[in-house]
Amino acid sequence: MHLLKFGFFISISILGISFVTAAESPYLYQSPVKKADSWLTKSLVSKALDVGLIEKMITQLEAGKHKIDSAVLVQDGYLVLEHYFDGYRADEQHDLRSVTKSIRALLMGIAIDQGYIDGIKDPVFKYLKTHQAKKNKHQFKQEITIEHLLTMSTGLDCNDWDKKSKGQEDKVYKKKDWLQYTLDLPVINNPGEVAYYCSMGAILVAEVIAQASGMDIDDFTEKYLFKPLGINNYSWGHTSKKKDISPSGKRLYMVTRDLAKIGQLVLQNGIWQGQQVVSTSWIEQATIPQVKLAGIDYGFFWWNIPFQINEQLYMAKTATGNGGQYIFVIPALNVVAVFTGDAYNSADDKLPFAIIKDIYLPTLLGSQVPSN
């Protein structure tokens, strides 16, 4: 279950993390290693930036108790920081959880760009031919559009943050046919009226793309997104014990450097190495506020998270996943920050927010932010 119920500005001691012993030796900053994955690398020192806060942060994380597995930072298109914790490897795939939703949003834009789908105002059932509502039939179900799926405002009784909701994801995972069960949920609001965090809507998005294109979502993703970005170390899976999960129901497992490519694609308005992979208009539409969830601005499976530094506000276009999976895209600073973690169903997964606010932004801005 996803736990993005913010109260996310955690205080950390430098940094505020608790630790048990001092590090045997302090971390000394070094620029990432260049590999055959299209990333250029550069040292923050070469940018005349003070890396002291970053060194203290990693030293303390190495010595303390936390659940961050990896951290990657990109500025101006260069990989400038890469670190892995507790034996986690650079080539090790990580369960992205709900970050997969944000990638599905990009895939929907591609499906529209490629002409498989006419537009987000289209009703879902224009493309979803293999499934129809069999229970709780209501005219409103025929009015649910792709846009309603993308903004989690279908009107169905589907709320991952409410254990009483019939469409809460953990309940659905026990059902035989997730798609059919979701379409059979009761209608509790008019479509577009109220937004509730609903993972099943994201799965329906993937199925709409699959049926519209005639390709399983994994094949579609490979052809139109991962191949152009040079991403090949990935897989699809799920923590559910069911063996017959449809491709549209599975989540992505990726390595951190490749996850940063997704962020860079968004930062560059859909362009990767000169190729327009996703239209600029779609990137803008998907990442600007469309609705509010938990009081936070939400686009098409992308959050808008504000960070305030010295009275200046920096907006981060953000993909989030349970456990501490994050892509932060900060256009004002030309920055992408990526984290993976294993703080599942725990408030500990919010630590990257504090790192962004108290470590990364002061470093990149060349300023020291006084602690509260």
Secondary structure, DSSP 4 states (H G I P E B T S, - for coil): ------------TTT---BSS--SS-----PPPP-SSS-EE--TGGGT---HHHHHHHHHHHHB---EEEEEEEETTEEEEEEE-TT--TT--EE-TTHHHHHHHHHHHHHHHTTSS--TTSBGGGT--S----SS--HHHHT-BHHHHHTT---BS--TT-TT-TT-HHHHTTSS-HHHHHHTSPB-S-TTT-----HHHHHHHHHHHHHHHTS-HHHHHIIIIIHHHT--SEEEE-SS--S---GGGPEEEE-HHHHHHHHHHHHTTTEETTEESS-HHHHHHHHS--EEETTEEE-SS-EEEEEEETTEEEEEEEEEETBTEEEEEEGGGTEEEEEEE-BTTSGGGGHHHHHIIIIIHHHHHT--PPP-
